[in-house]
Amino acid sequence: MEHAADRTDRKPFWLAGEPAHGDEPLAVHHPYDGHLVGRTSHATPDQVERAVVAAHRVAAEAAALPAYRRAAALDHISARIAQRAEEIARLITAESGKPIKWARAEVSRAVSTFRWAAEEARRFSGDLQRLDTDPAAAGRLAVVRRVPRGPVLGISPFNFPLNLVAHKVAPAIAVGAPIVVKPAPATPLTALLLGELIAEVTEPPAAQGEPGSGLPAGMVSVLPVPNDRAGELVADPRLPVVSFTGSGPVGARIRRSVPDKHVTLELGGNAAAVICEDWAGDEELTWAAQRIATFANYQAGQSCIAVQRVYVHEWLYDGFLPRLVDAVRRLRIGDPADDATDVGPLINEDAAKRVESWVDDAAAAGAHVDVGGRRDGATYTPTVLTGVPAGAKVLTEEVFGPVLVVDRVENDEAGFAAVNDSAYGLQAGVFTHRLQTAFTAHRVLQVGGVIVGDVPSYRADQMPYGGVKGSGVGREGVRSAMDDYTEPRVMVLTGLDL
């Protein structure tokens, strides 16, 4: 039995803007060497209920918040993340194993995500539509504004423990929708630190009903909840919007379980890059090889848009493959806290063992391991595979590890067909200088985004981001998520002199 004194070293979670502790401890260990990073606790069922009640109760008040208050809160959070950037980056590295260089990049993106949300909150004004396009509607004007659908349940994954939480929370604040966040059990501490910063702009309950300048209590809760209890939150009718980022099977179950809710799912993929016929110069091939090597492995491959498949025009294959293998071999593997480290561990040893088994299965079926293919604890060496037979998991499923599959194709059209030969469709990279090829790729590729002249791993936080097929439904990106969290409401004005 744990004593109250044992809770002093636990990080609190945030229940309706207030710090709280649960009864069940949750320890977080470093994926690289297993040392204890920190402790928190799981919210009790009663605490989860209190958070949902608070979100439901404050929904009308949150929706009525003036734009300046929502924007000011978002600006404050953005500034505070920037002020504590190095601390947050090191926490991300400690609990996720992400190399510090990439953790710093994630923090920078979160600063931008909240800043962009503040700007969008200020201009989220709606549209005017003239209705007098028909004689029967003379003098009529429609005002179309978007209003929150209601409180949001945001479920975030381990691989971006700050910025993917930001992509749930910032749009919710921007539109005035309460949100209950369930961070990944493996990486809750960064989300709890963000909850601490949000609490700085949350008014205490005693201030409710008085003129205020912050967010009402109840608008944001950040609660570690065991995965086996998440279904109760998903099913709760008081949370009519569910925004989930994570694995495909879990996302599919969520969608089937709540058909009457508005559900957005970002479920990953096996992102492909195509080296087109015109990308033929030595410098171009070297640059593409370096970009692909980096962004196949930049978070040990644990990114939904990490490069997994590469299709190379047959005229360029023999010149490209050695460059890619050399670029992968040059990546530095080691302690993620070291500024020089390019590739750190996977989230845990089980994840690395799964990657190992998939590569071993492909090799046993005839694939050639050009580089890599070794595991050390939770670390798996960056790996390039060629000659992978059709149907191998490393080709058809999301590896979510540092593994690249490379194949030659007869022409650009065959490369595009190979990209589409997948159950997933998140983003694709197309290395071409030809405008017509770019537009053809944009038309025919069955993905949510086409990145021309670069890897599929590029993402700007303001652009619509999401996929088709097994990669999900709906879009992240600040304004896109704001649209998903809201629905249009029309007011028709009559008798106007237009």
C-alpha positions as CSV (number, residue, x, y, z in Angstrom):
1,M,0.0,0.0,0.0
2,E,1.4,3.4,-1.0
3,H,1.6,6.1,1.6
4,A,0.8,9.7,1.0
5,A,4.4,10.7,1.6
6,D,5.4,8.5,-1.4
7,R,3.4,10.9,-3.7
8,T,5.7,13.9,-3.1
9,D,7.9,13.1,-6.1
10,R,5.0,12.5,-8.4
11,K,4.1,15.0,-11.1
12,P,0.5,16.0,-10.8
13,F,-2.0,15.7,-13.7
14,W,-4.4,18.5,-14.5
15,L,-8.1,18.1,-13.6
16,A,-10.1,21.0,-14.9
17,G,-7.1,23.3,-14.6
18,E,-6.1,22.1,-11.0
19,P,-3.3,19.8,-10.0
20,A,-4.4,16.4,-8.8
21,H,-3.0,12.9,-8.0
22,G,-4.5,9.5,-8.4
23,D,-4.1,6.3,-6.4
24,E,-2.4,4.2,-9.0
25,P,1.3,5.2,-9.6
26,L,2.7,5.5,-13.1
27,A,6.5,5.3,-13.5
28,V,8.2,6.5,-16.7
29,H,11.5,5.0,-17.8
30,H,14.1,6.1,-20.4
31,P,13.9,3.9,-23.4
32,Y,17.7,4.1,-24.0
33,D,19.0,2.8,-20.6
34,G,15.9,2.2,-18.6
35,H,16.6,4.7,-15.8
36,L,13.6,6.3,-14.0
37,V,12.7,9.6,-15.7
38,G,9.8,10.5,-13.4
39,R,6.5,9.5,-11.8
40,T,2.9,10.5,-12.0
41,S,-0.3,8.6,-11.5
42,H,-3.3,7.4,-13.3
43,A,-6.5,9.3,-12.8
44,T,-9.1,7.4,-10.8
45,P,-12.5,6.7,-12.4
46,D,-14.0,9.3,-10.1
47,Q,-11.5,11.9,-11.3
48,V,-12.1,11.1,-14.9
49,E,-15.8,11.6,-14.2
50,R,-15.1,15.0,-12.6
51,A,-13.1,16.1,-15.6
52,V,-15.9,15.1,-18.0
53,V,-18.6,16.8,-15.9
54,A,-16.5,20.0,-15.8
55,A,-16.0,20.0,-19.5
56,H,-19.7,19.4,-20.2
57,R,-20.7,22.0,-17.6
58,V,-18.4,24.7,-19.1
59,A,-19.1,24.1,-22.7
60,A,-21.5,27.0,-23.2
61,E,-19.3,29.4,-21.4
62,A,-16.2,28.3,-23.4
63,A,-18.1,28.7,-26.7
64,A,-19.0,32.2,-25.8
65,L,-15.5,33.3,-24.9
66,P,-14.5,36.4,-26.8
67,A,-11.7,35.9,-29.4
68,Y,-9.2,38.1,-27.5
69,R,-9.3,35.8,-24.5
70,R,-8.9,32.6,-26.5
71,A,-6.1,34.2,-28.5
72,A,-4.4,35.7,-25.4
73,A,-4.3,32.3,-23.7
74,L,-2.8,30.7,-26.8
75,D,-0.2,33.4,-27.1
76,H,0.7,32.9,-23.5
77,I,1.1,29.2,-23.8
78,S,3.2,29.6,-26.9
79,A,5.5,32.1,-25.2
80,R,5.9,29.9,-22.1
81,I,6.8,26.8,-24.2
82,A,9.5,29.0,-25.9
83,Q,10.8,30.1,-22.5
84,R,11.1,26.6,-21.2
85,A,12.2,25.1,-24.5
86,E,15.3,23.3,-23.5
87,E,13.7,21.8,-20.3
88,I,10.8,20.5,-22.4
89,A,13.1,19.2,-25.1
90,R,15.2,17.2,-22.6
91,L,12.0,15.8,-21.0
92,I,10.8,14.7,-24.5
93,T,14.1,12.9,-25.1
94,A,14.1,11.3,-21.6
95,E,10.6,9.8,-21.8
96,S,10.5,8.9,-25.5
97,G,14.2,8.3,-26.5
98,K,13.9,10.9,-29.3
99,P,17.3,12.4,-30.1
100,I,17.7,15.8,-28.5
101,K,18.1,17.6,-31.9
102,W,14.6,16.3,-33.0
103,A,13.1,17.0,-29.5
104,R,14.2,20.6,-29.9
105,A,12.6,20.7,-33.3
106,E,9.4,19.4,-31.8
107,V,9.3,22.1,-29.2
108,S,9.8,24.7,-31.8
109,R,6.9,23.3,-33.8
110,A,4.7,23.4,-30.7
111,V,5.6,27.1,-30.2
112,S,4.4,27.7,-33.7
113,T,1.3,25.5,-33.3
114,F,0.0,27.6,-30.4
115,R,1.0,30.9,-32.0
116,W,-0.8,29.9,-35.2
117,A,-3.9,28.9,-33.3
118,A,-3.9,32.3,-31.6
119,E,-3.9,33.9,-35.0
120,E,-6.6,31.7,-36.3
121,A,-8.7,32.4,-33.2
122,R,-8.6,36.1,-34.0
123,R,-9.9,35.5,-37.6
124,F,-12.3,32.7,-37.1
125,S,-15.2,34.9,-38.2
126,G,-17.4,32.9,-40.5
127,D,-18.8,33.8,-44.0
128,L,-21.4,36.0,-45.6
129,Q,-23.5,34.6,-48.4
130,R,-25.7,36.7,-50.6
131,L,-29.0,34.9,-51.1
132,D,-30.5,37.4,-53.6
133,T,-29.2,35.3,-56.5
134,D,-32.8,34.3,-57.0
135,P,-35.7,36.8,-57.1
136,A,-37.5,35.0,-54.3
137,A,-34.6,35.7,-52.0
138,A,-34.2,39.4,-52.6
139,G,-33.1,41.3,-49.5
140,R,-31.8,38.2,-47.8
141,L,-28.2,37.5,-46.5
142,A,-26.9,34.4,-44.8
143,V,-24.3,34.7,-42.0
144,V,-22.5,31.3,-41.6
145,R,-20.5,30.8,-38.4
146,R,-19.0,27.7,-37.0
147,V,-19.8,26.7,-33.5
148,P,-18.3,24.0,-31.3
149,R,-19.8,20.6,-31.6
150,G,-19.1,20.2,-27.8
151,P,-16.3,18.9,-25.6
152,V,-13.5,17.0,-27.2
153,L,-11.7,13.8,-26.2
154,G,-8.1,14.0,-27.5
155,I,-6.0,10.8,-27.5
156,S,-2.4,11.3,-28.3
157,P,0.5,8.9,-29.1
158,F,4.0,8.6,-27.7
159,N,6.1,9.6,-30.7
160,F,5.3,13.4,-30.5
161,P,4.5,13.8,-26.8
162,L,4.3,17.6,-27.0
163,N,3.3,18.7,-30.5
164,L,0.6,16.1,-31.1
165,V,-1.0,17.1,-27.8
166,A,-0.7,20.7,-29.0
167,H,-2.6,19.7,-32.2
168,K,-5.5,18.5,-30.0
169,V,-5.5,21.3,-27.5
170,A,-4.6,24.5,-29.4
171,P,-7.5,24.1,-32.0
172,A,-9.9,23.3,-29.1
173,I,-9.0,26.5,-27.3
174,A,-9.1,28.5,-30.5
175,V,-12.8,27.6,-31.2
176,G,-13.9,27.6,-27.5
177,A,-14.3,23.8,-27.1
178,P,-13.5,22.1,-23.8
179,I,-11.1,19.2,-24.1
180,V,-10.1,16.2,-22.1
181,V,-6.6,14.9,-23.1
182,K,-5.5,11.3,-22.6
183,P,-1.7,11.2,-23.3
184,A,0.1,8.1,-24.2
185,P,0.9,5.9,-21.1
186,A,4.6,5.7,-22.2
187,T,5.1,9.5,-22.5
188,P,2.7,11.4,-20.2
189,L,5.2,13.7,-18.5
190,T,5.5,16.2,-21.4
191,A,1.8,16.5,-21.7
192,L,1.5,17.1,-17.9
193,L,4.1,19.9,-18.2
194,L,2.0,21.4,-21.0
195,G,-1.0,21.1,-18.7
196,E,1.0,23.1,-16.1
197,L,1.4,25.9,-18.6
198,I,-2.2,25.8,-19.6
199,A,-3.2,26.1,-15.9
200,E,-1.4,29.5,-15.8
201,V,-4.1,30.9,-18.0
202,T,-7.0,29.0,-16.3
203,E,-9.1,30.9,-13.8
204,P,-9.7,29.2,-10.5
205,P,-13.3,28.1,-9.9
206,A,-13.8,31.0,-7.4
207,A,-13.3,33.5,-10.2
208,Q,-16.1,32.1,-12.3
209,G,-18.9,34.5,-12.9
210,E,-16.6,37.5,-12.5
211,P,-15.1,39.4,-15.5
212,G,-12.1,37.3,-16.4
213,S,-9.1,37.3,-18.8
214,G,-8.3,33.6,-19.0
215,L,-9.8,30.2,-19.7
216,P,-12.7,29.0,-17.5
217,A,-11.9,26.1,-15.2
218,G,-13.0,22.9,-16.7
219,M,-12.0,23.8,-20.2
220,V,-8.8,21.7,-20.3
221,S,-7.9,18.5,-18.4
222,V,-4.9,16.3,-19.0
223,L,-5.3,12.9,-17.5
224,P,-3.2,9.8,-17.7
225,V,-5.7,7.0,-18.1
226,P,-4.9,3.3,-18.6
227,N,-5.6,2.1,-22.2
228,D,-8.0,-0.5,-20.9
229,R,-10.2,2.2,-19.4
230,A,-10.1,4.5,-22.5
231,G,-13.1,2.9,-24.0
232,E,-15.3,4.4,-21.4
233,L,-14.1,7.9,-22.3
234,V,-14.6,7.2,-26.0
235,A,-18.2,6.0,-25.4
236,D,-19.2,8.9,-23.1
237,P,-21.9,10.9,-24.8
238,R,-20.8,14.1,-23.1
239,L,-17.7,14.1,-25.3
240,P,-19.3,14.2,-28.8
241,V,-15.9,14.7,-30.6
242,V,-13.1,12.2,-30.5
243,S,-9.7,13.1,-32.0
244,F,-7.4,10.1,-32.0
245,T,-3.8,9.8,-33.3
246,G,-2.3,6.3,-33.1
247,S,-2.5,2.8,-34.4
248,G,-4.8,1.7,-37.2
249,P,-6.5,-1.2,-35.3
250,V,-7.3,1.0,-32.3
251,G,-8.6,3.8,-34.5
252,A,-10.8,1.4,-36.4
253,R,-12.3,0.1,-33.2
254,I,-13.0,3.6,-32.0
255,R,-14.8,4.5,-35.2
256,R,-16.9,1.4,-35.1
257,S,-17.8,1.9,-31.5
258,V,-19.2,5.4,-31.7
259,P,-20.8,5.8,-35.1
260,D,-22.9,8.7,-33.9
261,K,-19.9,10.8,-32.8
262,H,-17.7,13.1,-34.9
263,V,-14.4,11.1,-35.0
264,T,-11.1,12.2,-36.5
265,L,-8.4,9.6,-36.9
266,E,-4.8,9.9,-37.9
267,L,-3.6,6.4,-38.2
268,G,-0.2,6.4,-39.8
269,G,1.0,4.6,-42.9
270,N,3.9,3.2,-44.8
271,A,5.0,6.4,-46.6
272,A,6.7,6.2,-50.0
273,A,9.0,8.3,-52.0
274,V,9.4,8.1,-55.8
275,I,12.7,9.1,-57.5
276,C,11.4,10.2,-60.9
277,E,13.1,9.9,-64.3
278,D,14.2,13.6,-64.4
279,W,15.8,13.6,-61.0
280,A,19.0,12.4,-62.6
281,G,21.9,14.7,-61.6
282,D,24.6,13.4,-59.3
283,E,24.0,16.2,-56.7
284,E,20.2,15.6,-56.9
285,L,20.6,11.9,-56.3
286,T,23.0,12.5,-53.4
287,W,20.6,15.1,-51.8
288,A,17.6,12.8,-52.2
289,A,19.5,9.9,-50.6
290,Q,20.5,12.1,-47.7
291,R,17.0,13.3,-47.2
292,I,15.5,9.8,-47.4
293,A,18.1,8.4,-45.0
294,T,17.5,11.1,-42.5
295,F,13.7,11.0,-42.5
296,A,13.4,7.2,-42.6
297,N,15.3,7.2,-39.3
298,Y,15.0,10.6,-37.6
299,Q,12.9,9.2,-34.7
300,A,14.0,5.6,-35.1
301,G,11.4,5.5,-37.8
302,Q,8.6,6.2,-35.3
303,S,6.8,8.8,-37.3
304,C,3.6,8.3,-39.3
305,I,5.3,9.8,-42.3
306,A,8.8,8.4,-41.9
307,V,10.0,7.1,-45.3
308,Q,9.4,3.4,-45.5
309,R,9.2,2.6,-49.2
310,V,11.4,4.0,-52.0
311,Y,10.7,3.5,-55.7
312,V,13.5,4.5,-58.1
313,H,13.3,4.8,-61.8
314,E,15.2,1.9,-63.3
315,W,17.7,4.2,-65.1
316,L,18.7,5.8,-61.8
317,Y,18.5,2.8,-59.4
318,D,22.2,1.7,-59.7
319,G,23.4,5.3,-59.1
320,F,21.0,6.0,-56.2
321,L,21.1,2.8,-54.1
322,P,24.9,3.1,-53.1
323,R,24.3,6.7,-52.2
324,L,21.4,5.8,-50.0
325,V,23.2,2.9,-48.3
326,D,26.2,5.2,-47.6
327,A,24.0,7.9,-46.2
328,V,22.2,5.4,-43.9
329,R,25.5,4.0,-42.8
330,R,26.8,7.4,-41.8
331,L,23.9,8.1,-39.3
332,R,25.2,8.2,-35.8
333,I,23.4,5.8,-33.4
334,G,23.6,6.3,-29.6
335,D,22.5,8.2,-26.5
336,P,19.6,10.4,-27.6
337,A,20.8,13.1,-25.1
338,D,24.0,13.6,-27.2
339,D,23.7,16.4,-29.7
340,A,25.5,14.4,-32.3
341,T,23.1,11.4,-32.2
342,D,20.9,10.9,-35.2
343,V,19.1,7.7,-34.3
344,G,18.1,6.7,-30.8
345,P,16.1,3.8,-29.4
346,L,12.6,2.8,-30.1
347,I,10.0,3.4,-27.4
348,N,10.8,0.0,-25.8
349,E,12.5,-3.3,-26.4
350,D,9.3,-5.0,-27.4
351,A,9.0,-2.5,-30.3
352,A,12.5,-3.2,-31.4
353,K,12.0,-6.9,-31.2
354,R,8.9,-6.6,-33.5
355,V,11.0,-4.7,-36.0
356,E,13.7,-7.3,-35.8
357,S,11.2,-10.1,-36.5
358,W,9.7,-8.3,-39.5
359,V,13.2,-7.8,-41.0
360,D,14.2,-11.3,-40.3
361,D,11.0,-12.6,-41.9
362,A,11.7,-10.6,-45.0
363,A,15.3,-11.8,-45.2
364,A,14.2,-15.4,-44.8
365,A,11.8,-14.9,-47.7
366,G,14.6,-13.6,-50.0
367,A,15.2,-9.9,-49.2
368,H,18.8,-8.6,-49.1
369,V,19.9,-6.6,-46.1
370,D,22.1,-3.9,-47.6
371,V,22.9,-2.2,-44.3
372,G,21.7,-2.6,-40.7
373,G,19.5,-5.4,-39.5
374,R,20.9,-5.6,-36.0
375,R,19.2,-5.0,-32.6
376,D,20.8,-4.0,-29.3
377,G,18.1,-3.8,-26.6
378,A,15.6,-1.2,-27.6
379,T,17.8,0.2,-30.4
380,Y,17.6,-1.2,-34.0
381,T,20.2,-0.1,-36.5
382,P,19.0,1.8,-39.5
383,T,18.3,-0.8,-42.2
384,V,18.0,-0.8,-46.0
385,L,16.3,-3.8,-47.7
386,T,16.2,-4.7,-51.4
387,G,14.6,-7.5,-53.2
388,V,11.7,-7.6,-50.7
389,P,9.1,-10.1,-51.9
390,A,5.5,-9.0,-52.2
391,G,3.4,-9.5,-49.1
392,A,6.3,-9.0,-46.6
393,K,5.2,-7.0,-43.6
394,V,8.0,-4.5,-44.0
395,L,6.4,-3.6,-47.3
396,T,2.7,-3.9,-46.6
397,E,2.4,-2.8,-43.0
398,E,3.6,0.2,-41.0
399,V,7.0,-0.8,-39.6
400,F,7.2,2.2,-37.3
401,G,10.9,1.5,-37.1
402,P,14.2,2.5,-38.9
403,V,13.6,0.3,-42.0
404,L,13.7,1.3,-45.7
405,V,12.5,-0.9,-48.5
406,V,14.0,0.1,-51.9
407,D,12.8,-1.2,-55.3
408,R,13.3,-0.2,-59.0
409,V,10.4,0.7,-61.2
410,E,10.1,0.9,-65.0
411,N,8.9,4.4,-65.1
412,D,7.2,7.2,-63.1
413,E,3.8,5.8,-63.7
414,A,4.8,2.4,-62.3
415,G,6.3,4.2,-59.3
416,F,3.0,6.0,-58.6
417,A,1.1,2.7,-59.0
418,A,3.5,1.1,-56.4
419,V,2.8,3.9,-54.0
420,N,-1.0,3.3,-54.4
421,D,-0.6,-0.5,-53.9
422,S,-1.0,-0.1,-50.1
423,A,-3.7,-0.2,-47.5
424,Y,-2.5,3.2,-46.3
425,G,-2.4,6.7,-47.8
426,L,-1.0,9.4,-45.6
427,Q,1.7,11.3,-47.6
428,A,4.1,10.6,-50.5
429,G,7.2,12.3,-51.7
430,V,7.9,12.8,-55.4
431,F,11.4,13.8,-56.5
432,T,10.8,15.6,-59.8
433,H,11.4,19.0,-61.3
434,R,8.7,18.6,-63.9
435,L,5.5,20.6,-63.2
436,Q,3.4,18.2,-65.2
437,T,4.8,15.2,-63.3
438,A,4.0,17.0,-60.0
439,F,0.4,17.6,-61.1
440,T,0.0,14.1,-62.3
441,A,1.3,12.8,-58.9
442,H,-1.1,15.1,-57.1
443,R,-4.0,13.7,-59.2
444,V,-3.3,10.0,-59.1
445,L,-1.7,9.3,-55.8
446,Q,-4.2,8.1,-53.2
447,V,-2.8,10.0,-50.3
448,G,-3.6,12.9,-48.1
449,G,-0.6,14.9,-49.2
450,V,2.0,15.0,-52.0
451,I,5.4,16.5,-51.2
452,V,7.1,17.5,-54.4
453,G,10.9,17.7,-54.5
454,D,11.3,16.2,-51.0
455,V,10.5,13.3,-48.6
456,P,6.9,12.6,-47.5
457,S,7.9,13.4,-43.9
458,Y,7.6,17.2,-44.5
459,R,4.7,18.8,-42.5
460,A,3.9,22.4,-41.8
461,D,1.7,22.6,-38.7
462,Q,-0.8,25.0,-40.4
463,M,-1.5,22.8,-43.4
464,P,-4.2,20.1,-43.6
465,Y,-2.6,16.9,-42.5
466,G,-4.2,13.4,-42.7
467,G,-4.8,10.5,-44.9
468,V,-7.1,8.2,-46.8
469,K,-7.8,4.5,-46.8
470,G,-6.2,2.9,-43.6
471,S,-4.5,6.2,-42.7
472,G,-7.6,7.7,-41.2
473,V,-10.3,10.3,-41.7
474,G,-10.4,14.0,-41.0
475,R,-7.5,16.4,-40.9
476,E,-5.1,17.8,-38.4
477,G,-3.4,21.2,-38.9
478,V,-4.7,24.0,-36.8
479,R,-7.5,25.4,-39.0
480,S,-8.5,22.0,-40.3
481,A,-8.9,20.7,-36.7
482,M,-10.9,23.8,-35.8
483,D,-13.3,22.9,-38.6
484,D,-13.5,19.3,-37.4
485,Y,-14.3,20.5,-33.8
486,T,-17.1,22.8,-35.1
487,E,-20.1,22.7,-37.3
488,P,-21.7,25.4,-39.4
489,R,-24.7,27.4,-38.1
490,V,-26.6,29.6,-40.5
491,M,-28.5,32.9,-39.7
492,V,-30.6,34.4,-42.5
493,L,-31.2,38.1,-42.3
494,T,-34.3,39.3,-44.1
495,G,-35.4,42.6,-45.6
496,L,-32.0,44.1,-46.2
497,D,-31.2,46.7,-48.8
498,L,-28.2,44.9,-50.4
